[in-house]
Amino acid sequence: MPPASPIWAHFNKLGHVAGFQQARAQCKYCNYEVNAAANKCIAHLKTCSSASITVLQGFFGPDFQPKIKQRNNSYLPTEQNSINIITVKRPISRSQPSINNFVNRISSAEQDKCELLFVQAVYRCGLFLSLSELEPIKILFQKLHPCFKLPSRKALSTTLLDDVYDNTKNEMNELINSANNICLISDGWSNMMQEHWTNYIITTPRPVFFSAHQTGEIKQTGENIAADIDNVISQIDHSKLAAIITDNASSMKKA
């Protein structure tokens, strides 16, 4: 009969236990139950967290080092092998983001700027003044910028029109005043109502529309055309005037 395994010094044999086909054994250190087989018991003892280091090295040899941390005080880390754990406390920010940061808004300056760009597009492209009141246009701008308010048709035909006119006129005067030399170009035509109009363009050399007016019942003679041109020249710095350009009509040549 083979000698009994020394493992049984660390286990209590329970014999057959209800619910198990094989005999059972119980660890003397942690009361854990395993099959009463020497290899099963040895495997458990090797990882038993309740067995002291003395017991383990006495069974497995003096060089044995458990792979798990024992709960027994005999295997607590020594001072030399202890690991210092430093807890870093991060300051908790007390400031919370305001709900205003998530609200879509538009400043009065931005509203005015977007409004000016819209009305300039309407005027320059010859679009109808009720464009801002069309439902598809409202939906489009509501999607692009919900806070932007489209100008009304009344504003497009009154105050905004006056503002754009004044701004355009100021830009034109600044461009003419900054030029070293200018040319005056004149032309005349009749509209569908058979009303005669005369327009004037100034090149800086960039062409700038200066004015247009209806001549009414005044005949387009050389003298009248010359007087009209003199009136336009009086409104600009004539010292910069390099040339006057007209078509080849006889009355224009005479002027």
Secondary structure, DSSP 4 states (H G I P E B T S, - for coil): -PPPPGGGGSEEEEEE-TT-SSEEEEETTT--EEES-HHHHHHHHHH-SSS-HHHHHHHH-TT---SS--SSGGGSPPTTT-----PPPPPPP-----GGGGS----HHHHHHHHHHHHHHHHHTT--TTGGGSHHHHHHHHHH-TTPPPPPHHHHHTHHHHHHHHHHHHHHHHHHHH-S-EEEEEEEEE-TT--EEEEEEEESSSEEEEEEEE-TT----HHHHHHHHHHHHTTS-GGGEEEEE--S-HHHHH-
